[in-house]
Amino acid sequence: MTLIRRLLARLVTPIFVFLALGNLCSPAQETRESCSNGLQIALAADYVGPWVSGNASGVKFQYGLSGPESASAAWIEIWDGHSLLSKHSVKAQGQGKIIWTGLHKVPETPSNLQIEIFDPELPSPCDNCSKKGEMVSIVLAGTAPDEDPPFPSLASKSSRLVEGGGWAEVVLEGRLLGSQTEILLTEQDGGGLWLAREYLPVELVDLHHVRVQIPPGYLSGPTVLGLNAERAGSETAIGSDVGLPAQTLYVTNKDSPVLDSVEPSEVSADEAEKGTVTVHLRGSGFKSSSRVALSLENASDLEQGGLQPDFISANELRIDLPMQYFVIDGKWSAIRPVRLWVANDDVLHISEPQEIRISPSAHLPPYPTQAPLPVITQISPYPVPLMEPGDPLSIPLTVQGTNFRRGQLVVAVNERDEEVKLKTLYVSPQELRAWLPSKAWSEHRLRYRLVVRTAAGLCVADVVEEY
């Protein structure tokens, strides 16, 4: 939301508003009040320079009293919501003016609210930091009216589909996802360019996942598809070159090799430490030119990323895997299984994967892992409404997800990366409660008040910033 303090920068000729108390120069931000004793008061506010990035840095106030002799005191107050920013005594006179130069210190209304978790048990992301702790699981919790949300993104990942199927459902993990997230489907052409094909309908599963359906037409034959997250209104031109996707879908040939099993399916880290591990891959459709891939990303360039196995028959391959796939730094056993694919000729002729599990030992214990990262999946209320003047000083939030622990804090972040750690109550591993202060997510719309004290009491004239 853009306040008039920015819009006024474009005005060249001031607007003159005739008040009963005289001619006060005002750009339509003016008010008059009649007091109980017949006194009339008026206040007008005009923005003044120097202008910084199109914004005014000060406010000129012009005020008037129809009967100044009946006033014992007068002052002007500047309020931001519940906060009194400044108070200035003025002379009780027919007309007067002052300039307040503190406008540049007032923050603009944030365009969006992001929520994340501070986990003090995680190592700090910077090498030289003395304090532990890291921010994780950032989600989009709200967007101010008439503002664009931040740009969403998808986690880098590759998946495999088979040609000839019907609609294919795909669940995508991402960051800063929301109701205004769009998913663009792209396709790689014969020359290697990624071309925009169409926008897919999106279902928000939770704050970290969206679900889309791939139309059957894209599954009618082998191809390579891509998925990118965009915010609503981006409108990438269909057919244009859009570059590499965040997530890749390989629609494989139905005649791809079939990998039924691997032997051994489990390997002791102690045995792996002694040398290479010989693995037999059994299935069908193998060729002498078949390659073994350890990830779909490697399979995109089989000459560089694929391993050459020994061809035994169309139903069996053999490969020797070095210790590095099973043992880390000669001290620990790997914690994730080794996954193997068999590819014939290219990534469009690739099998489903099979896994080799790794058994740790006293000599080679599991690689020391951190505690599972907390993940936010839901926030209530959602979206979090932008608070306005007169609203409560804080709003309670219920944060749901996984892997929550005592000591973690909910943190509010705006688009300027300004962070506010919230009062947080641990409820369970699936729930936290927090209290969001209005200062972290509120409309910064100033209110200017002329206050006049008379024998009959206080008389007040208010001017509120306009949009």
N, C-alpha and C positions, 0 to 999 in steps of 0.2 A: 504494500500500500504506500503510495507516495503522498506525503503531506504537502500542504500549500507552501510550506517553508522552502520546498524545492521548486514548486510551480511558479512561485512569485519571481523567481530569478529570470523568468522570460518576460515579465511585464516591463514595459517601457514607460507608459503613461500612467501615473497613479490615478486611482478612482477617488473622486471626492464625494463624501457622503455628508449631507447636511443634517446636523443634529440640532435639536431644539436649543442646545446650550451654545451653539456656535458652529463654525465650519471647522471640523476636525478632519484632517487628511487621513483616510483609512482605506485599505484595500479590501473592503467588504468584511473585515473582521472587527466588528464593533457591536456594542450593546448599550442599552439605556435601561435604567431602573428608576421607578418612582418609590420613594420611601414613605413610611407611615406619617411622617410630619410634613409632607408636602415637598420635601427635598427631592430633586432629581439629580442622578449622577450618570455619567457616561464614561465608557472606556473603549479605546480603539487601539489595535495592535498592528504594527507594520514591520515587516522584516527588513533588516539592513545588513550591509556588507561589513567587512570584506566577504566575498563569496568564495567558498571552498568546495571544489568539486560540484559546483552547481547549487550548493546549499548556503543559506544565510548563516551568519555567525552571531547575529544579535537581533534584538527586538526593540523597536521604538514604541513606547506607550504614550498616548495622548489621553488625558482625562479632563473631566470638567464637573463642576458642582454648580447647581443653579443658585444655591444659597450658602456659600461657604461659611458665613458667620454662624450657621447653626451646627457646624461640625467642630468637634474638639480634636480630632486626629484623623489621619487617612494614611493608607499604605497599599502597596500592590504586592500580591503574592503570585508566585509561579509554582504550579503543581504538576507533577508527573504521576498520574494515578493517585496512590495513597501517599506519595512522598512530596513533602514541601521542599522544593529545590532552592528557593530564594524568597526573601521578603525585604521590601524597600519602603521606608517611610517617605511620604511625599507631603508637600504643603497643601493644606485644605484651602484651595483657591478656585476661582472661576474656571481657569484653564491652566494646564501644566503639562510638562512632558519629561520623561526620563528614558534612558537607553540601558537595556540589560544586555550584557556582552557574554552571557554564559550559554547561549543556545548551542554553540558548537560542541559543548560537553555532553549534551543530551543524546543518548543512543537512538538510532532509528529503530522502528518496529522490525523485529526479526522476520525474515521471509519463511523460515521453516524451523521446526523443532526436531532434533535428533536425540535419541535415548541410547545409552550404552552402559556397559557394566565395567566398573573398576574392580579388578581382582588383585588384592595386595599380595597374594601368594605367587603370582606369576613374575618371572624375571622381567626387569625393565628392558624395553626395546633398545635403549641406548647403552653403549658399552661403558661410558664414564659416569653413569648415573649412580648416586650413592643410595637412593631409595628403590625398593622393589615395587612392583606393581605395574599393571598394563591395562589399557582400555580395550575391551573386546565386544563383539556382537553389537555393532552399531545398527540401529534401525530408524526409519523415518516415522515419527510419531504424529506429525501435524504440519500443515502448510497454511500460511496466512492467506486470507481472502485476496483474490486477484494476483497472487504470486505463483510463479512456477516452482515446482518441486525440484530438489537437486537431481542430478543425473544418476540413474540407477546403473548397476553393473552386475554381470553374472560371473560366478566362479568359473575359472578355466577348467574344462573337462571335455573328454571325448567319450562317445557312446557308439554302440553298434546296433543297427537294425537290419532286417532281411527284406529284400525286394519282394513285392507281390502281396504284401499285407494290406489290411484296411487302415482305418485311422489309427495312428500311433500316438499314445499318450506319453508325454515327457514332463517330468517334474524337474524344474531348474532351481538351483540354489543361487542366491545373489545377495546384493547389498543395497540398502536404501530403496527397497521395493515398496510399492504402494498401489493405490487404486488408479493412479495416473501412469503406471508402468505399461509400456507397450513392448511387444517382442517382435522383432523383425526377422523373418526367415530369409536366408540367403542361400545361394547355390554356387558351387565352383564350376566354371565353364571349362572347356577343353584346353584353354590357354592358361589356366591357373588363376584367372580373375574371380573374385567373389562378387556376384551380382545380386542386388536386392530383388526378392521375388514378391513377397507380400507380408502384411502385418497379420499376426495370428491373434484370435480372441484369447484373452488372458483371464485365468481364475487365480485369485490370490489365496494360496493355501494357508500361509502364515506370513509373518513379517520377513522371513528369509527365503520363502519358496513361492514360486508361481507354477501353474500347470497350463500346458498348451497341448493342442492336438495337431499333429502333422497330417495334412490332407493326403488321401490315398494316391493322388496323382504324382506326388513326389516320391512314392515308394514303388512305382511301376517298373523301375529298372535301377541298376546300380548307379549311385551318384554320391556326391559328398555335399551335405547340407550344413549350414551354419546358423547360429542363433545369437542375436544381440539384443540387449535391453536398451530401450530408449524411453525418454519421458514423453508424455502426450504432447502432440503439437510439433514434434521434430520433423515428421513428414519427409523422410528420405525418399528420393525419387525412385520409383520402381524401375528396375533395369539398370540402375547406376552401379558403378564399381564402389564397394563400400569397405574394402580391405578385409583383413583377417577377422573371423568371428571370435566371440568369447567361448562358445561351446560348439563342438563339431560333432555331427552325426554321420557316421559312415553307413550308407545303405548298401549292404553287401550282396553279391551275386548268390542266388540260391544254390549254385553249384560250388560254393566255397567248401574247403576241407572241413571235416568234422573231427574235433578233438574230444574223444570220449573220456580219457583218463590219462593220468601221469603216474609213473612209478619211479621212485617212491612218492607217495602223497604226503609224507611227513619225514623230516630230516632232523637228526640231532645236531645241535650246534657243535658238540664235541666231535662228531664224525666229519662235519663240514670243515672243521679247522685243520684236519689232517691233509686236506688237499681238495681236488675237484670232486663234485658230486655228479655221477652219471645218471641221467634222467632218460627214461623211455617214455615216449609220447605215443599213445595208441589211439587209433580212430580210422578214418577212411578219407580217400581223395588226396593223399599225400603224393608229392612229386619229388624228383631228384633236385628240382630247383626251389623247393619249399624253404621258407625261412621261419625262424622262431623269433617272435617279438615279445618283449617284456612289458610293453605298454602300447596302447593304440597310438599315442603320440609318436613313438619310435617307428610304428608300422607305416607311417606316412612316407617314410624314406627307407625302404627295406635295404637298400644297398649300404646305407650308413648305420641305420638303427637296428637292422635285423641280424640275428645270429645264424650262421650256417650249420645245420645239423648233419649228422650222418644219416643217409637215406638207407633204410633197411628194406622197406617195402611200401606199397601204397597204404598199408595199415600201421606202419611203425616207423618212427624216427628216433634217433638217439643223439643226445647232446651232453657235453660236459660243462657244468656251471662252476665257475671258480668260487672260492671261499667268500669273496666280497659280497655275494648276494645273501649270505647266511650269517656272517659274523661282522660286527662293526668294530673297527680299530683293534681287533684282536682281544677285546675285553668283554664284549656283550653279544648276545644273540639278537638278531633283528626281530623287531616286534610285529612286522607285517609279513604275511605270506608272500612267496614269490608267485607271480601270476604269469602264465605262458599262453601265447596265442600261436597258431600256425597259419601262415599266409602263403598263398600261391600267387606269384607274379606281382600282386599289388595289394593295397589295403582294401580294395573292393572284393577281394577273394580271401577273406580271413575268417577263422573259426571263432566260436565262443571260447573264453579262457578257462583254464583249469589252474588250481592252486597247489602249491607245496607249502605245507605248514612247517614251522620251525620250532623245535623243542629246546627250551633253555636248559641249563645245567648249573650246578653249584660253581663250576669253573667259569662258565659263560652265562651269567644271569641275564634276564631281559634288559634291553637298553633302558636306562632310567627315563621314564616319561613324566611329564607334568600331569597334574590333576586335570581331568577333562574340562575343557573350556566351557564356561557358561554360555548359553544360547537363549536369546529372547525370541519367543514365537508370537506372543500376543501382549497387547497393552489395553487396559480399560481405564478410562474411556478411550475409544479410538474412532476417528482421529482426536487428539487432544485439542479442545477448542482454545483459540487465542483469547486470553483473558483481557478484560476491558476495565477501565476505571469504575470503581464501585463493586467489583467482584471480590470474593474472599481473598485473603492474603496468600493462600496456597490452595492447591487442588490435590486430592489424594489420587494416586495411581496404583493400579494392580498390575504387576508385571509377571507374566507367566512364561515358562520355558523349561529348560533342563540344566542340571549341574550347578544349581545355585548353592552357595555355602555361606555360613556365617562370616561376617567381616566384609563381604562384597558390598559395594555401593552402587546405586543407580545414579547416573550422571546425565545432566541435560547439556546439550551442545547446540549452538546455532551455526549459521552459515559462515560466521567469522571465526569459528573454532574456539569460541569463548565457552568455558566449561563451568558448570555449577554442580558440585556434589550434593546430592539430596539426602535428607534424613531418610534412612532406609531401615525397614524392619524385615528380618528373615522370618518367613513363615514355614517354608518347606523347600526341598530341593527343586520343586516345580513352581514356587511362588515367592515373590518379594513384594512388599508394599513400600511406597515412597510418597513423599509430599513435595510437589513441585511449587516453589515460590513464584508468585506472580511476576516478580522482577525478571525471571528467567524466560518467561513466555507470555508477554503482555504487549498490548498496544501502547506505544509511547506517543500519546496524544496530549499535548500540554494544555493546561487550563490556566488562564490569567484572570486574577480576581482583583478588582478595586474594592477595598473595604473602607467604609467611612463610619466613624463613631460619632453618634449624636446623643442628646439627652434621652431620646426615645429608644436607643439601642444601636445595633450595627445594621448598616445597609450595604448590600453587596451587589456588584455588577460583574458577571462572568463572561469571558470570551473563550471559546473552545476552538482549537485548531481545526481547520477544514481540510478535507481531502479534495 
